[in-house]
């Protein structure tokens, strides 16, 4: 598996923990949406779809926001 975050695909079935590790800037999306995924041990098991369902958030909209976040955490 490549270590280049650009080569990693994020989709509705990607684990939340992977999303935040691959694209640290997505942490801001989770926090802004008031999803308590940051630091949650369940993030290792929950997909983006699972997290959206648990927090009553539209999964497709959440995915759009995650994909729109920059690859660099400082951006």
Protein Blocks (a to p, Z undefined) as FASTA:
>chain_A
ZZbfklpccdfklcfklmmmmmmmlmmmmmmnopakgopaklmmmcfklmmmmnopafkl
mmmmmmmpcfblkZZ
